């Protein structure tokens, strides 16, 4: 059964700068510990990714999967699993809330993972927590380092 895990962090940057890093999928392997490869398979008419293939190595959870993204607003994006070798469910979201008149951003990451193979709930929840904590810490470090600009085409 799928359960969700949620965590938040405050980043010293405007929401638009944070979302810029979140939406730059092809650079995920540079700053996330778990994503080893990322490839945008399709994009919407605004150039935002709709489907992304990710090669994930998160310890107990290793998978090559495709996620479908929904851009809810400038400050919220959610995703759900399209196809996977190992996962039954991988749904999540980033929600950004401006803090200090928009100079800082509270980022909330929610994740629901369910695997096709039997796995103790404790191990699965630990993997979810590791994925979230590393993603939030990596996102904070990446945005605050100023190395968040997407490469020019």
N, C-alpha and C positions, 0 to 999 in steps of 0.2 A: 504494500500500500504506500502511496506517495504521501509524504509529509513535506511541509515547507519550512524553510529556514530563512530568517531575515536578520539583517544587520545594517547599521548606518555608520557613516564617518563624515566629518566636516573637512572640506578642502578649501584652502586659501586661494580661491579663484571664482570668477563669475560662472553661473550655470552654463552659459554658451561655450565657455572654454572647456568645461568638464564634458559637456555633450560632444564637443568636437573630438575629444580623445575617445569617448565611448563609441562614437560612430565610425572611427577610423580602424575598421576591422583588420585590414591588411597589416597593420603595425602591431596587432595584439601580441605576436610572438616576441616582440622587443621588450614588452613590459609585464606580461602576465606569466606566471610560473607554469601554468597548466596548458595553455594553448601553444602548440608546437607549430601549427600551420593554420592559416586562415585564407579563404578564397571567397570573394563575393561572386555569387552565381547569378543573381539578378538584382536590379535596382528599380525604384519607382521613378516617376517622371520628374521628381525633384533631386534625383541622384542618390537617394538614401537606400541603403541595402534592404532588400526584401528577403533574400535567401542567402545564407552564408554557410559554407562548408568549413568545419573546424576539426582539427586533429587534436584531441584532448588527452593529456596524461596527468591525471590527478591522483596518483598513487593507486588506491583501490579501484578507481574508475578510469579506464583507458578506452577511448572510442574515437571513431571517425564518424561524424554525424553532420546533419544539415539542420539549421534552425531557420524558422520563418520569423521575420521581425515586423512588428506593428508600431508605427511612430504615432503615439497617442497625442503628443503635443511637443513643443520645443523642449520641455523639461521631463518628458516621460517616454520610455520605450519599453516594449515587452516583447517576449519571444516565446516560441513553442517549438517543440521537436517536429521536424518533417520526416526525417528518416535517420536510422541509427543501426549499428551492429549490436550494441550492448544495452542501450537504454530504451526503456518503455516510455518514460516521461522526462523531459528537461524543459521546464517552463520557468520563466523568470522575468524580472523587470528591474529597471533602474528608474527611480523617481528622484528628481532634483528639486530642492527647495532653497530659494535664495535666503541668505542670512546676512546681517549687517549691510542692509541696503544693496544687496546683490554683489558685495565684494567677496563674499564667501558662499559656499554651497554645502548644504547637507545632502548627502547622497545616501539613499536607501536602496539596498539590493535585496531582492527577494528571490529565492530559488526553490524549485520543487524538482526532486530527482527520484526516479524509480527505475530500477534496473531489471533486465529480463531474467538474469540469473539470481538464484537465491543469495541474499546477503543479509547478515544481521542488521537490524535497524540501527543499532549503535554505531556500526562501521559506516553505514550509509549516511547517517546524520553527521558523523565526524568528517566524512568526505565533503558533504555539502558545506559544512562550516569552514573547512580548509579552503575550498574553492572561493567562498564569499570573502573570507578574511584576506586571502592573498590578492583577490581581485581588487578589493577596496584599497588595500595598502599599496598595491601596484599602481592603481589609478591615481591615488593621492600623490605618490612620488612622481609619476609621469607628468601630471598636470602642473604640480608645483615646481618641477624642474625647468619648466618653460620649453620643454622639448615636445610640445603637443601639436605643433603645426604640421599639417599633412603635407607630404611632398607634392610639389607642383608637377602637373602633367605636361 
